[in-house]
Amino acid sequence: MTTDLPDFAGLLGADRVLTGARRTNGYLRDFSSYSPILENAPSTTTVDAVLRPRSVPELAAVVSAAARHRVPMTLRGSGTGNHGQSLPLQQGIVVDVRDIAGVLEVAPGRISVLPGTIMRDAEEAARATGQELAIMPSSYRVATASGFVCGGSAGIGSAAHGDLWDGNVLAVEILTAEENPRLIRLEGIEAFPVLHTYGTVGVVTRIELRLTPARRYEASYAVFEDFTVAAAFAWDLVNSELRTRLVSLQQAPLVTMFEPVADLFRPGAHAVLILAEAARTEELAGFVRVREGMWQLWPEEPHISEFPFSHTILWTKKAEPESSWLQCRYADDRRGFLEQVAAVSTRYPGVLVQHVELTKGLVVKPMGIPMLRGLPDHEGALDELMNYCRSLGMRLHNPHSCVVEEGGFVGEVGALLALKARTDPHHILNPGKLGDSFFTTRPPATRPPAE
Ligand SMILES: Cc1cc2nc3c(=O)[nH]c(=O)nc-3n(C[C@H](O)[C@H](O)[C@H](O)COP(=O)(O)OP(=O)(O)OC[C@H]3O[C@@H](n4cnc5c(N)ncnc54)[C@H](O)[C@@H]3O)c2cc1C
């Protein structure tokens, strides 16, 4: 261990401080390997130590010591982020929060959890009271609550309740990265600066998420000959009275790349993966039939949640390792959405393979996570493709950068930087990820000197 680190072993116990490449290398990887650009970018980074505190007071002691010694500090949940969010760009410490886990309280419409709580455990605790999480990532079996709030965006449930910014995060509590850390509670829209900002504005110690009445869902899928018809169906389904938790639109040949279930689909099938209230199954089947689609129940295993959102990339990368992906937002009106879908299909058949998660908060926000394949010359052709999508009015997010602003989810960062000035005066929280450019922060910088 580098000698000028604080005595973390004295604070936590030696078994809670991991050092040496063999024990820390696993913490220098996440799912940014989906991106051909991010894949190699942070590979030169190292850490002095990985810390595994067991409680919020232990976490506060770590934060205080790191602030005193100006040690860069990157928080980490389960490391399933796709954008390199939890990979330290500067040497220092990684703090793994998975042992600070547990449900603190379940009340009507609200669950309060510790940061390292696995989202599935939160869902189970909610269900025990007749409620369910309004939203959770499709990686809910492994992802932590603080990782979802700080690094995610939407997921299972978003077809009915939208994304993180749609009132689904009721409150968060953060520790400031100061010698004497302060605990700040942020409620409702005050919590926005923490959402999807990669732990750059505070160390999250408590998360309060929205619950809704529990329902029993049935997984199924609909298949169509024509992709625009499938897209119109998906749009109408998410706007219907049929209570859906997932509406995932997948252009051919995506579903035939889903290895474990590929034989459910004939070549050329455009599919919509659906989680809808079990009691409405008959209506759903009818809804598909009048649109001349084919409807089937999904098999028991593997669960349907293993295929939408970023899971789709998992399977397409496996089928075609050279492929890549993008993130984008389509129009939030039906006509505009369908025009964009048709235009992209015509201009980039088989190249920009459309995958759209239909999320609906106050309005429908179709979230595109398309596969890119067979682009002739990566950089020039990609720019042209992105410019074409922009010319249609689509908003492009860049999944190939680990900098908050360049990811495109967060928009204006003024309020964020103002909060960070108060919460992270020594700039030790996940340095390089906010107010920087990915293209200038890639090489690991040296640690700022302690005062
Ligand atoms: C197969 C697959 C499917 C996925 N599906 C979805 C999906 O449906 N929806 C979605 O939104 N995402 C999805 N993701 C991305 C990712 O899984 C989620 O965002 C997940 O919620 C991240 O949780 P984590 O515990 O792995 O966080 P990590 O990746 O460990 O961390 C994410 C970010 O949170 C920060 N952080 C963690 N804990 C704290 C804390 N206590 N205080 C401050 N900062 C903290 C980290 O520094 C990092 O910047 C998917 C990823 C994969 C690989």
The ligand as an SDF file (V2000), in Angstrom:
LIG
                    3D

 53 58  0  0  0  0  0  0  0  0999 V2000
  -26.7910   -6.8410  -18.1880 C   0  0  0  0  0  0  0  0  0  0  0  0
  -27.0230   -5.4510  -17.6630 C   0  0  0  0  0  0  0  0  0  0  0  0
  -28.3120   -4.9380  -17.5970 C   0  0  0  0  0  0  0  0  0  0  0  0
  -28.5320   -3.6330  -17.1190 C   0  0  0  0  0  0  0  0  0  0  0  0
  -29.8090   -3.1380  -17.0680 N   0  0  0  0  0  0  0  0  0  0  0  0
  -30.0100   -1.8760  -16.6320 C   0  0  0  0  0  0  0  0  0  0  0  0
  -31.3260   -1.3320  -16.5560 C   0  0  0  0  0  0  0  0  0  0  0  0
  -32.3180   -1.9860  -16.8380 O   0  0  0  0  0  0  0  0  0  0  0  0
  -31.4480   -0.0560  -16.1410 N   0  0  0  0  0  0  0  0  0  0  0  0
  -30.3760    0.7020  -15.7590 C   0  0  0  0  0  0  0  0  0  0  0  0
  -30.5660    1.8490  -15.3730 O   0  0  0  0  0  0  0  0  0  0  0  0
  -29.1400    0.1990  -15.8010 N   0  0  0  0  0  0  0  0  0  0  0  0
  -28.9290   -1.0560  -16.2170 C   0  0  0  0  0  0  0  0  0  0  0  0
  -27.6660   -1.5610  -16.2560 N   0  0  0  0  0  0  0  0  0  0  0  0
  -26.5710   -0.7660  -15.7430 C   0  0  0  0  0  0  0  0  0  0  0  0
  -26.3380   -1.0700  -14.2230 C   0  0  0  0  0  0  0  0  0  0  0  0
  -26.5160   -2.4310  -13.9620 O   0  0  0  0  0  0  0  0  0  0  0  0
  -27.3020   -0.3570  -13.3430 C   0  0  0  0  0  0  0  0  0  0  0  0
  -27.2550    1.0020  -13.5420 O   0  0  0  0  0  0  0  0  0  0  0  0
  -27.0850   -0.6950  -11.8560 C   0  0  0  0  0  0  0  0  0  0  0  0
  -28.1400   -0.1430  -11.1450 O   0  0  0  0  0  0  0  0  0  0  0  0
  -25.7920   -0.2520  -11.2780 C   0  0  0  0  0  0  0  0  0  0  0  0
  -25.7050   -0.7860   -9.9660 O   0  0  0  0  0  0  0  0  0  0  0  0
  -24.3200   -1.2740   -9.3570 P   0  0  0  0  0  0  0  0  0  0  0  0
  -24.5600   -1.6440   -7.9490 O   0  0  0  0  0  0  0  0  0  0  0  0
  -23.6950   -2.2980  -10.2050 O   0  0  0  0  0  0  0  0  0  0  0  0
  -23.5120    0.0910   -9.4290 O   0  0  0  0  0  0  0  0  0  0  0  0
  -21.9970    0.3570   -9.8380 P   0  0  0  0  0  0  0  0  0  0  0  0
  -21.8080    0.0360  -11.2800 O   0  0  0  0  0  0  0  0  0  0  0  0
  -21.0910   -0.2760   -8.8740 O   0  0  0  0  0  0  0  0  0  0  0  0
  -21.9370    1.9300   -9.6200 O   0  0  0  0  0  0  0  0  0  0  0  0
  -22.6690    2.8080  -10.4320 C   0  0  0  0  0  0  0  0  0  0  0  0
  -22.2870    4.2430  -10.0540 C   0  0  0  0  0  0  0  0  0  0  0  0
  -22.7840    4.5420   -8.7600 O   0  0  0  0  0  0  0  0  0  0  0  0
  -21.7520    5.0730   -7.9380 C   0  0  0  0  0  0  0  0  0  0  0  0
  -22.0430    4.6630   -6.5600 N   0  0  0  0  0  0  0  0  0  0  0  0
  -22.3230    3.4170   -6.0950 C   0  0  0  0  0  0  0  0  0  0  0  0
  -22.6070    3.4670   -4.7900 N   0  0  0  0  0  0  0  0  0  0  0  0
  -22.4900    4.7590   -4.3980 C   0  0  0  0  0  0  0  0  0  0  0  0
  -22.6570    5.4410   -3.1690 C   0  0  0  0  0  0  0  0  0  0  0  0
  -23.0060    4.8060   -2.0410 N   0  0  0  0  0  0  0  0  0  0  0  0
  -22.4660    6.7860   -3.1390 N   0  0  0  0  0  0  0  0  0  0  0  0
  -22.1050    7.4550   -4.2640 C   0  0  0  0  0  0  0  0  0  0  0  0
  -21.9330    6.8500   -5.4600 N   0  0  0  0  0  0  0  0  0  0  0  0
  -22.1400    5.5190   -5.5230 C   0  0  0  0  0  0  0  0  0  0  0  0
  -20.4760    4.4750   -8.4890 C   0  0  0  0  0  0  0  0  0  0  0  0
  -19.3500    5.2790   -8.2040 O   0  0  0  0  0  0  0  0  0  0  0  0
  -20.7680    4.4960   -9.9830 C   0  0  0  0  0  0  0  0  0  0  0  0
  -20.4790    5.7520  -10.5150 O   0  0  0  0  0  0  0  0  0  0  0  0
  -27.4300   -2.8490  -16.7160 C   0  0  0  0  0  0  0  0  0  0  0  0
  -26.1360   -3.3710  -16.7890 C   0  0  0  0  0  0  0  0  0  0  0  0
  -25.9350   -4.6600  -17.2520 C   0  0  0  0  0  0  0  0  0  0  0  0
  -24.5390   -5.1840  -17.2960 C   0  0  0  0  0  0  0  0  0  0  0  0
  1  2  1  0
  2  3  1  0
  2 52  2  0
  3  4  2  0
  4  5  1  0
  4 50  1  0
  5  6  2  0
  6  7  1  0
  6 13  1  0
  7  8  2  0
  7  9  1  0
  9 10  1  0
 10 11  2  0
 10 12  1  0
 12 13  2  0
 13 14  1  0
 14 15  1  0
 14 50  1  0
 15 16  1  0
 16 17  1  0
 16 18  1  0
 18 19  1  0
 18 20  1  0
 20 21  1  0
 20 22  1  0
 22 23  1  0
 23 24  1  0
 24 25  2  0
 24 26  1  0
 24 27  1  0
 27 28  1  0
 28 29  2  0
 28 30  1  0
 28 31  1  0
 31 32  1  0
 32 33  1  0
 33 34  1  0
 33 48  1  0
 34 35  1  0
 35 36  1  0
 35 46  1  0
 36 37  1  0
 36 45  1  0
 37 38  2  0
 38 39  1  0
 39 40  1  0
 39 45  2  0
 40 41  1  0
 40 42  2  0
 42 43  1  0
 43 44  2  0
 44 45  1  0
 46 47  1  0
 46 48  1  0
 48 49  1  0
 50 51  2  0
 51 52  1  0
 52 53  1  0
M  END
$$$$
